[in-house]
Amino acid sequence: MKHLTVKSRLWVVGKEGTFLGEGRVALLHAINRLGSISKAAKSMNMSYLKAWKLVKSMNETSSQPLVKKCSGGKDGGGTTLTEYGHKAIKLFEELSGKHNQYLSQKFEKQLKEF
């Protein structure tokens, strides 16, 4: 039992369903990095339609949009994260880190008593 660890995933949910989870946060990071929902979806082997639906769902569930589309320009627009989107990522990652830290500490303590 020396080499056992506990793993868990965290989701933030509302009445409509999942708001944030690891996959959605990864999509937000990809959008931020690549400047496009289409490019972000492709980088994650996800269809554009699925990525667009996830972004739409997050924007509708949130009190403020996480992602903003930019239209036009010579390069044809793109997509960016809002400041609120960056804050949502930071909050989720902090919660997830604390969640996993707590579970690991609790599990190690329980293993000693097992």
HELIX and SHEET records of a PDB file:
HELIX    1   1 GLU A   22  LEU A   34  1                                  13    
HELIX    2   2 ILE A   37  SER A   43  1                                   7    
HELIX    3   3 TYR A   48  THR A   61  1                                  14    
HELIX    4   4 GLU A   83  GLU A  113  1                                  31    
SHEET    1   A 2 VAL A  12  GLY A  14  0                                        
SHEET    2   A 2 GLY A  17  LEU A  20 -1                                        
SHEET    1   B 2 VAL A  67  CYS A  70  0                                        
SHEET    2   B 2 GLY A  78  LEU A  81 -1                                        
END                                                                             
